[in-house]
């Protein structure tokens, strides 16, 4: 793209290459955008095999006139190192295998570096691979021309150019313009073409026309390799893998291809490269040329600077990554520290290096104080699957395609992942709601991560987790699972200390996480003086005096140092000297803090723009870290100012922003914070938030996911507190309905802070509203003690004055009591609540009726249960709640089964299975399948029952929901009844999770007996005795029929007796006798007594 002229650096007489666009191209805005993209892309790379950028700028009027009309004033140019020894295009030259290997490994190393920084070259070809000449300080080849590089995740606008490139080297996905499928594998396809050409002497798909080239790359098999030089065994397979039509069939990382290439001809099995023992890259023999020349100052903001003074932190994190890779188990590292000290930079660098060497798949989640449309876990999944901008059927098709290449694909998973993604999009045409229920949301994300870990270790970076309650919930869930189920997963969670002070709930949860042995804390404190000096003096090139002055003002903040130097560069204050860069006379003042440094930089940028540029940036700051350009334009219009594209370009060129899928992202939260602080100081912050609120109201329906929460936060920040409180309450209730419990809690806490700020009296009913939401959220998140306390506080606040909320508070306490295994208390709460509703002529809440019906059914009160189910079902139908009505019908099916009317129960279950399938209600489908399996089991048809239980269990991803646990126990029970011990062992592996027992109280007696059986099979008699004692403590549990547990205990006794362990057999039989007696089965008690007597005789005869 463009022309390349030879030039000379005037101060040093060193030759340079100047890339610029000509008159015709300068009028093509797409070409200009691509050219500026190349500047930003190449400036952020720092690799010995990638051509170095020395500077950039716009053609001056004087230069345009001197060019004789070939150049256009204002058009961009780029200055690079001059590489005069030719290109790889001289491909006809015969080379040796060592030379070919050296070229390919160098290219792969350069590509790995670019890919790890989020760039896909897209135009890799021999002409873009140049060689250094004698005038260059660094010999060897360089990769050049990133003019059409694709920034992964940078958005649809870049992707619209999906079909560009050089046809003879373009991957199939480029020919199809399928930009969502671009990745490292796209460049590796082009490298495969180059490798083929190097050893054969011609391109793999040599054609005469572009159309023929497109057809060949899309359809033709790779021609047989006929090398003109000796190549190692397996090289043809290596080429074929690179040139696979399906991106999933190629090497997925440059490091993978390099590892296999290096090991060709050896006995090493193809696969991923081992994780290096250190994060440190190979050192260069000499510093980069720009340090010698003193050039490229205007690229300062775009440069990628080394991480100094953090060797201990990097060593520790890399050691943890190695441990995760070796053990194939998850670990969590919490990086905490103050703003500007570099914790996010440490995490970013570890992610980049892990990606570069192929050690991990990198996933990133970002949170911010004001949630945006692309933040959070859904944004992470969306980016990983390439779903930006999709909705409806297109979204579901994309997710289905993305999952189809992976192992163990659940056909329903694509539906639920699509809904997870759509649920966080602020658009009105979200996927039709078929939400995953409760813990299934975390199970869905867990399964997504587990699938990733099957491919290679995963490094999940959660930035600013103090604002991400949902991410804390996910980590709590993951750490509850057996480590082997998750696989090699390293989570890096950065925490900003000062932000935790206003978020006590998140602080408490983070402290709880740190008590887990799989979680470690790494503090990132101020940078030591020596490292600050190295950064200012050796890396940034300041003279010693200036470096010392800056070091004193930095107080250990590397961000402060880099931003002050950037301001000096942009204001033209620096000039080169023999000792390094110094500041011109009279310009040596150091800002008092980071806030002043940011404002100084912004002042330099905004000096060339309209007076209202400050206001447009303040609106962007009010929107959040990630700025949707369409929302920004609209909000600025509400304020009567313009969102200037030239301003965004200036921010991007200065490194103050990064491109994103929907627009751009502030480079640092502290920059956004400084803009907000300035707007407050000048009395404009309320107006900026008011404009954002007006924009949301105009662009989106209130029912669009995520809009109410954003609207409420903007309204409160704008001073419209009453409106904001209403919006946030509606948002919290909406989130509860979507089972996004962590976010619902976070919104309610934000609402309570607003109530406190407004000095709202304690008797105000809005306090009770928030308490009830938080109680429900905590209950579903498993924090039952906190849920009960909040519900009791809501009950006390609402007693006498708010009957409807008092009833809700009792309902919440009933839910907690049931979850804690206290059905008697739950029943009492529900009866009181319904009685109060009747007394006050209020509608009897159908969910309370349904819960009481379930408890009455457990008590064997079939008539009372039936009437409650019917009443609840009628209420649900009036409310047009199809799921609620279906759940009541399912309860009636359970009732019929409990009453022994098995055929009626079967017909009801079959009908409900159809209903729940139409509704897409996964839990209801599983419960119906489990009910049908139970009917088969009670009928004695074990062969039919087992697959039914198993389908129900698998349908819920084998998570710890009541239906899933009951179904899994049903599978195990049938294995016991059939004495199929091999299957039983496999089943119990998935069920035997002791750390989850606190949430399994209704099933613990049965589960402990199953563990007795497992111990007997393994002849672990010490554990057998422990499980027997534990089972005795849970006799009488309601969820497990005592008959089933008694039969299982007899099976344990049978195994113990076969092993000659008479005492252990006797203990199990005595447990079985107690259980049979508990259900008044006299005949069974007598039968067990006979077995006990026979066992005693056998023991006496054997001397035991």
DARAGI-V293840 format. One record per residue. N is the residue number from 1. BURIAL is # if it has 16 or more other C-alpha atoms within 10 Angstrom, else .. Layout:
n,burial
N,BURIAL
N,BURIAL
This chain:
n,burial
1,.
2,#
3,.
4,.
5,.
6,.
7,#
8,.
9,.
10,.
11,.
12,.
13,.
14,.
15,#
16,#
17,#
18,#
19,#
20,#
21,#
22,#
23,.
24,.
25,#
26,#
27,.
28,.
29,.
30,.
31,#
32,#
33,.
34,#
35,#
36,#
37,#
38,#
39,#
40,#
41,#
42,#
43,#
44,#
45,#
46,#
47,#
48,#
49,#
50,#
51,#
52,#
53,#
54,#
55,#
56,#
57,#
58,.
59,#
60,.
61,.
62,.
63,#
64,#
65,.
66,.
67,.
68,.
69,.
70,.
71,#
72,#
73,#
74,.
75,#
76,#
77,#
78,#
79,#
80,#
81,#
82,#
83,#
84,#
85,#
86,.
87,#
88,#
89,.
90,.
91,#
92,.
93,.
94,.
95,.
96,.
97,.
98,.
99,.
100,#
101,#
102,.
103,#
104,#
105,#
106,#
107,#
108,#
109,#
110,#
111,#
112,#
113,#
114,#
115,#
116,#
117,#
118,#
119,#
120,#
121,#
122,#
123,#
124,#
125,#
126,#
127,#
128,#
129,#
130,#
131,#
132,#
133,#
134,.
135,.
136,#
137,.
138,#
139,.
140,#
141,#
142,#
143,#
144,#
145,#
146,#
147,#
148,#
149,#
150,#
151,#
152,#
153,#
154,#
155,#
156,#
157,.
158,#
159,#
160,.
161,#
162,#
163,#
164,.
165,#
166,#
167,#
168,#
169,#
170,#
171,#
172,#
173,#
174,#
175,#
176,.
177,#
178,.
179,#
180,#
181,#
182,#
183,#
184,#
185,#
186,#
187,#
188,#
189,#
190,#
191,#
192,#
193,#
194,#
195,#
196,#
197,#
198,#
199,#
200,#
201,#
202,.
203,#
204,#
205,#
206,.
207,.
208,.
209,.
210,.
211,.
212,.
213,#
214,#
215,.
216,#
217,#
218,#
219,.
220,.
221,.
222,#
223,.
224,.
225,#
226,.
227,.
228,.
229,.
230,.
231,#
232,.
233,.
234,.
235,#
236,#
237,.
238,#
239,#
240,#
241,#
242,#
243,#
244,#
245,#
246,.
247,#
248,.
249,.
250,#
251,#
252,#
253,#
254,#
255,#
256,#
257,#
258,#
259,#
260,#
261,#
262,.
263,.
264,#
265,.
266,.
267,.
268,.
269,.
270,.
271,.
272,#
273,#
274,.
275,#
276,.
277,.
278,.
279,#
280,.
281,.
282,.
283,.
284,.
285,.
286,.
287,.
288,.
289,#
290,.
291,.
292,.
293,.
294,#
295,#
296,#
297,#
298,#
299,#
300,#
301,#
302,#
303,#
304,.
305,#
306,.
307,.
308,#
309,#
310,#
311,.
312,.
313,#
314,#
315,#
316,.
317,#
318,#
319,.
320,#
321,#
322,#
323,#
324,#
325,#
326,.
327,.
328,#
329,#
330,#
331,#
332,#
333,#
334,#
335,#
336,#
337,#
338,#
339,#
340,#
341,#
342,#
343,#
344,#
345,.
346,#
347,#
348,#
349,#
350,#
351,#
352,#
353,#
354,#
355,#
356,#
357,#
358,#
359,#
360,#
361,#
362,#
363,#
364,#
365,#
366,#
367,#
368,#
369,.
370,#
371,#
372,#
373,#
374,#
375,#
376,#
377,#
378,#
379,#
380,#
381,#
382,#
383,#
384,#
385,#
386,#
387,#
388,#
389,.
390,#
391,#
392,.
393,.
394,.
395,#
396,#
397,#
398,#
399,#
400,#
401,.
402,#
403,#
404,.
405,.
406,.
407,.
408,.
409,.
410,.
411,.
412,.
413,#
414,#
415,#
416,#
417,#
418,#
419,#
420,#
421,#
422,#
423,#
424,#
425,#
426,#
427,#
428,#
429,.
430,#
431,#
432,.
433,.
434,#
435,#
436,#
437,#
438,#
439,#
440,#
441,#
442,#
443,#
444,#
445,#
446,#
447,#
448,.
449,#
450,#
451,#
452,#
453,#
454,.
455,.
456,#
457,#
458,#
459,#
460,#
461,#
462,#
463,#
464,#
465,#
466,#
467,#
468,#
469,#
470,#
471,#
472,#
473,#
474,#
475,#
476,#
477,#
478,#
479,#
480,.
481,#
482,#
483,#
484,.
485,.
486,#
487,#
488,#
489,#
490,#
491,#
492,#
493,#
494,#
495,#
496,#
497,#
498,.
499,#
500,#
501,.
502,.
503,#
504,.
505,#
506,#
507,#
508,.
509,.
510,#
511,.
512,.
513,#
514,#
515,.
516,.
517,.
518,.
519,#
520,#
521,.
522,.
523,#
524,#
525,#
526,#
527,#
528,#
529,#
530,.
531,#
532,#
533,#
534,#
535,#
536,#
537,#
538,#
539,.
540,#
541,#
542,#
543,#
544,#
545,.
546,#
547,#
548,#
549,.
550,#
551,#
552,.
553,#
554,#
555,#
556,#
557,#
558,#
559,#
560,#
561,#
562,#
563,#
564,#
565,#
566,#
567,#
568,#
569,#
570,#
571,.
572,.
573,#
574,#
575,.
576,#
577,.
578,.
579,.
580,#
581,#
582,#
583,#
584,.
585,.
586,.
587,.
588,.
589,.
590,#
591,#
592,.
593,.
594,#
595,#
596,#
597,#
598,#
599,#
600,#
601,#
602,#
603,.
604,.
605,#
606,#
607,.
608,.
609,.
610,.
611,.
612,#
613,#
614,#
615,#
616,#
617,#
618,#
619,#
620,#
621,#
622,#
623,#
624,#
625,#
626,#
627,#
628,#
629,#
630,.
631,#
632,#
633,#
634,#
635,#
636,#
637,.
638,#
639,#
640,.
641,#
642,#
643,#
644,#
645,.
646,.
647,#
648,#
649,#
650,#
651,#
652,#
653,#
654,#
655,#
656,#
657,#
658,#
659,#
660,#
661,#
662,#
663,#
664,#
665,#
666,#
667,#
668,#
669,#
670,#
671,#
672,#
673,#
674,#
675,#
676,#
677,#
678,#
679,#
680,.
681,.
682,.
683,.
684,#
685,#
686,#
687,#
688,#
689,#
690,#
691,#
692,#
693,#
694,#
695,#
696,#
697,.
698,.
699,.
700,.
701,.
702,#
703,.
704,#
705,#
706,#
707,#
708,#
709,#
710,#
711,#
712,#
713,#
714,#
715,#
716,#
717,#
718,#
719,.
720,.
721,#
722,.
723,.
724,#
725,#
726,.
727,#
728,#
729,#
730,#
731,#
732,#
733,#
734,#
735,#
736,#
737,.
738,#
739,#
740,#
741,#
742,#
743,#
744,#
745,#
746,#
747,#
748,#
749,#
750,#
751,#
752,#
753,.
754,#
755,#
756,.
757,.
758,.
759,.
760,.
761,.
762,.
763,.
764,.
765,#
766,#
767,#
768,#
769,#
770,#
771,#
772,#
773,#
774,#
775,#
776,#
777,#
778,#
779,#
780,#
781,#
782,#
783,.
784,#
785,.
786,.
787,#
788,#
789,.
790,#
791,#
792,#
793,#
794,#
795,#
796,.
797,#
798,#
799,.
800,.
801,.
802,.
803,#
804,#
805,#
806,#
807,#
808,#
809,#
810,#
811,#
812,#
813,#
814,#
815,#
816,#
817,#
818,#
819,#
820,#
821,#
822,.
823,#
824,.
825,#
826,#
827,#
828,.
829,#
830,#
831,#
832,.
833,#
834,#
835,.
836,#
837,#
838,.
839,.
840,.
841,.
842,.
843,.
844,#
845,#
846,#
847,#
848,#
849,#
850,#
851,#
852,#
853,#
854,#
855,#
856,#
857,#
858,#
859,.
860,.
861,.
862,#
863,.
864,.
865,#
866,#
867,.
868,#
869,#
870,#
871,#
872,#
873,#
874,#
875,#
876,#
877,.
878,.
879,.
880,.
881,.
882,.
883,#
884,#
885,#
886,#
887,#
888,#
889,#
890,#
891,#
892,#
893,#
894,#
895,#
896,#
897,#
898,#
899,.
900,.
901,.
902,#
903,.
904,.
905,#
906,#
907,.
908,#
909,#
910,#
911,#
912,#
913,#
914,.
915,#
916,#
917,.
918,.
919,#
920,#
921,#
922,#
923,#
924,#
925,#
926,#
927,#
928,#
929,#
930,#
931,#
932,#
933,#
934,#
935,#
936,#
937,#
938,.
939,.
940,.
941,.
942,#
943,.
944,.
945,#
946,#
947,.
948,#
949,#
950,#
951,#
952,#
953,#
954,.
955,#
956,#
957,#
958,#
959,#
960,#
961,#
962,#
963,#
964,#
965,#
966,#
967,#
968,#
969,#
970,#
971,#
972,#
973,#
974,#
975,#
976,#
977,.
978,.
979,.
980,.
981,#
982,.
983,.
984,#
985,#
986,.
987,#
988,#
989,.
990,.
991,#
992,#
993,.
994,.
995,.
996,.
997,.
998,.
999,#
1000,#
1001,#
1002,#
1003,#
1004,#
1005,#
1006,#
1007,#
1008,#
1009,#
1010,#
1011,#
1012,#
1013,#
1014,#
1015,#
1016,#
1017,#
1018,.
1019,#
1020,.
1021,#
1022,.
1023,#
1024,#
1025,#
1026,.
1027,#
1028,#
1029,.
1030,#
1031,#
1032,#
1033,.
1034,#
1035,#
1036,#
1037,#
1038,#
1039,#
1040,#
1041,.
1042,#
1043,#
1044,#
1045,#
1046,#
1047,#
1048,#
1049,#
1050,#
1051,#
1052,#
1053,#
1054,#
1055,#
1056,#
1057,#
1058,.
1059,.
1060,.
1061,#
1062,#
1063,#
1064,#
1065,#
1066,#
1067,#
1068,#
1069,#
1070,#
1071,#
1072,#
1073,#
1074,#
1075,#
1076,#
1077,#
1078,.
1079,.
1080,.
1081,.
1082,.
1083,.
1084,#
1085,#
1086,.
1087,.
1088,#
1089,.
1090,.
1091,#
1092,#
1093,.
1094,.
1095,#
1096,#
1097,.
1098,.
1099,#
1100,.
1101,.
1102,.
1103,.
1104,.
